[in-house]
């Protein structure tokens, strides 16, 4: 968890390669595996909380939330989901991960800071 980004500047059209999620209490998740950082952040926030926001969030795929208690047929075959702590988490782009965490933070006034590099 101590890795710092050592990357050349992102080129236009290139995907993000590093994510850092910082909480006001000093807890921080960061690393090159953006999905892993996202999932650890959701676990820290609480999947129940994240699921509630994901349900009404604009971050949807096939009209379905990107976190759910059930697998949605609309996700397949284009997207892959992983079952984590009883929730199905869709693996999408870093922008969607950032947007959902920011929406959770705004909804519950958590003061979370999300950086994508």
N, C-alpha and C positions, 0 to 999 in steps of 0.2 A: 504494500500500500504506500510505500515511500517513493515510488517512481515519479519523477518530474518529467514533463514533456520536453523532448529534445527533438523537435521537428522543424523542418524548413517551412516557410510560409505556405499556407493552403492555396492551391491553384484554383482558378475559377472552374466550377463544376465538380471539383474533387470532394469526396466525402470527408466528414470530420473523422479524426483519428484518435482523439483523446478527450476524456470527459472528467470534470471535477465538480462534485456536488458538496457544497459547504453548508453546514447547519450553524445557527447562532450559538449553540452550546459548545462549539469547537469541533464537533464530529465532522469528519470529511471522508468522502469516498472519491478515489481518483484512479485513473489508469487508462491503458490503451484498449482494453476490452470494454467498449462503451456499454454493451448490453449488460455485462457483469456489474458495472458501476451503477447502472440504472436499477437493476434488480436489488442490489444491496441497499440502495437509497430507498426503494419502495418498502423493503423489509423493515428498515429503520423507521420510516414514516408509519407503516402499518398497511398491509394489503387491503384491509377493510376500508380504511380511509381513502386509499388510492382508487379502489374499485368504485366507490360512490361518486368521486369526481369524474372518473373515466366514463361512467355511464352517460352523463350529460355533456361531457367535453366534446369539442370539435375534432379531437384526435381519434378518428374512427377509421376503420378499414372495412369496406363492403357494408357500410352503414352500422357496423357493430363496434363497441368499445374495444380498445386495445388491451384491456385487462378485464377478465370476466371469470365467474365461477364455472361457466360452461364453455365448451368449444363451439364456435359458430361456423356453420358450413360455408358462410360467405367469406371466411378467411382463406379457404383452400381453393385451388392449389398454390395460389400466389404467395401466401405468407405462412411462416412456420410459428407454431406456438409451443411454449414450454410450460409444463405444470410445475408450479413452485408454491409450496405452502398452501395447496388446495385451490390456487388460482391459476388460470391460464393466461400467460403473458405473451403477447404477440411480439415477435422480433421484427421491428420496422427501422426507420431511419432515426439517427440521433436528434434531428430537429423535433420529431414527434415526442421523443423521450424528454427533451428539454421543455417542450411546450406543456406536457402533462405535469411534470414536476413543478413548473412555474404556476400552473393553474391550481394545483394542490396547495402550494405555498400561499398563493393569493387568497384562495377560498378560506383557509384556516389561519391566515395571518402568521405563517411559520417563519418567515424571514430566510428562506432557503435561497442560496445563490448557485446557479448552474452555469458552468462554462463549457463550451465545446471548442476544441482547437483542431 
